[in-house]
């Protein structure tokens, strides 16, 4: 676990619950971790609570969600206690979120240039002329050639990989201290995925930045992240250095690893994960 004195984000006993028809369901149950200037992977199956954890940090959950924590501290500030106007200033400016599919994140009726310009004007208080210059710089920073040609395009006119890079450009307008990346490469092919990961690394090299990388791709997290947390049914069941993922001891993590196809150990049939009810309680 990251030294608390160097932590950008510190969570203790984070819980997210929903009430329906007299029943309370906990989607996130007692999650605790610190993240500093590092790439922290959060992995698990769909429905394990990964995205819910990231959205809780951003305070982007629906009003029906009840979020509690012993501590949810970002650079010395209690995110749970911040008034919404102050949280809006943090969101996008100091904490950025990169979502899975730009098709659902970019505004379909605005060209991409105007969307980046608007973000620059909101967070950096720039004139439209200066915001346009900044938007061009950001597109070049995420390796989009001929930014002048791309600026007037609409989201449906760009490829998935370019759309994701445009989304990253918007999210780094104000040089955030923490980036929550929720499956940012799952909709991309392998070559474009590598480009996006290199861009994230380049951005982090410019200034100390924490990256919470949410994914279900164990092999990707193993190669890209520094540490990894494994979630099951809303809980973190194991934490270890990413390059030691093969040394995992929890049976859930072992089951996920055994279900992966491997070129060095070809098998006719992949293992099927067998769940134990005891994992629910740790």
VENCOR-V815571 format. One line per field, one symbol per residue. psi: psi as a letter, one per 40 degrees, with the letter a starting at -180 (. if undefined). A space follows every 10 residues. Layout:
psi = ???
This chain:
psi = hihddehdhh hhfhhhihhh feihhhdhgf hhiihagihh hhiiiheeed dddddddeff iidehhhiid hghhfeihdd ehiddddddd hdddhihhid hddediheeh iddddddddd dddefiiddd dddddddddd dffhifdddd deiideeiid dddddddddd dedegidhhh hgfeedeiid dddddddddd ddddddihhh hhhhiegddd ddddidihhh ihfeiheihi idefdeeidh ddddddddeh ihdeghidhi ihhhihdddd e.
